[in-house]
Amino acid sequence: MARSSPLPSRPATAHEATDPSPSYEAALAELETLVTGLESGQWPLDRLLDGYRRGAELLAFCRDRLQAVEQQVQVLEADQLKPWKDA
């Protein structure tokens, strides 16, 4: 079950049809569903392998999106990020 389509791989909604960029939230939701299925122990071996591969793709996508957002925040803050201090 190799997938070459962009993430996430579920039917697009009307909004997503006009916005081709994948959603972090949709990818995370799909990843959570996969984890639940993998942990259930009910899937056959081939499905487990496909689920693991897809999960790895989704995890990489989510990490990349988080890293990109973190970099954008640092740019917006113009290196004025301050350490957390207790009130």
C-alpha positions as semicolon CSV with decimal commas, in nm:
position;residue;x (nm);y (nm);z (nm)
1;M;0,000;0,000;0,000
2;A;0,262;0,251;-0,108
3;R;0,141;0,610;-0,120
4;S;0,287;0,872;-0,345
5;S;0,021;1,136;-0,288
6;P;0,088;1,441;-0,070
7;L;-0,005;1,424;0,297
8;P;-0,266;1,375;0,430
9;S;-0,413;1,094;0,221
10;R;-0,783;1,116;0,285
11;P;-1,063;1,259;0,071
12;A;-1,035;1,634;0,041
13;T;-1,308;1,859;0,173
14;A;-1,435;2,154;-0,030
15;H;-1,195;2,386;0,157
16;E;-0,898;2,155;0,098
17;A;-0,978;2,133;-0,272
18;T;-0,891;2,504;-0,299
19;D;-0,597;2,475;-0,055
20;P;-0,356;2,204;-0,178
21;S;-0,122;2,237;0,122
22;P;-0,157;1,952;0,370
23;S;-0,286;2,024;0,717
24;Y;-0,076;1,954;1,025
25;E;-0,392;1,882;1,222
26;A;-0,521;1,633;0,962
27;A;-0,183;1,458;0,950
28;L;-0,171;1,440;1,330
29;A;-0,525;1,298;1,345
30;E;-0,436;1,033;1,086
31;L;-0,120;0,950;1,281
32;E;-0,320;0,908;1,603
33;T;-0,562;0,675;1,422
34;L;-0,272;0,470;1,286
35;V;-0,111;0,442;1,629
36;T;-0,438;0,317;1,775
37;G;-0,464;0,056;1,499
38;L;-0,103;-0,051;1,534
39;E;-0,138;-0,087;1,910
40;S;-0,462;-0,286;1,881
41;G;-0,279;-0,599;1,766
42;Q;-0,570;-0,679;1,534
43;W;-0,410;-0,590;1,201
44;P;-0,249;-0,853;0,974
45;L;0,126;-0,831;0,925
46;D;0,112;-0,657;0,586
47;R;-0,128;-0,393;0,722
48;L;0,103;-0,340;1,019
49;L;0,396;-0,276;0,789
50;D;0,197;-0,038;0,570
51;G;0,065;0,140;0,879
52;Y;0,415;0,175;1,019
53;R;0,545;0,319;0,691
54;R;0,258;0,567;0,670
55;G;0,307;0,660;1,034
56;A;0,675;0,732;0,969
57;E;0,577;0,959;0,677
58;L;0,321;1,143;0,886
59;L;0,561;1,181;1,179
60;A;0,828;1,330;0,951
61;F;0,570;1,568;0,801
62;C;0,449;1,682;1,145
63;R;0,805;1,733;1,272
64;D;0,893;1,936;0,963
65;R;0,585;2,157;1,004
66;L;0,659;2,214;1,373
67;Q;1,019;2,303;1,295
68;A;0,909;2,547;1,024
69;V;0,664;2,716;1,260
70;E;0,930;2,738;1,532
71;Q;1,167;2,906;1,287
72;Q;0,896;3,152;1,183
73;V;0,825;3,241;1,546
74;Q;1,195;3,303;1,607
75;V;1,208;3,535;1,307
76;L;0,896;3,719;1,422
77;E;1,038;3,758;1,770
78;A;1,361;3,893;1,616
79;D;1,574;3,694;1,858
80;Q;1,400;3,855;2,155
81;L;1,286;3,522;2,296
82;K;1,319;3,531;2,672
83;P;1,353;3,239;2,911
84;W;1,046;3,139;3,110
85;K;1,035;3,295;3,455
86;D;0,801;3,197;3,736
87;A;0,559;3,476;3,827
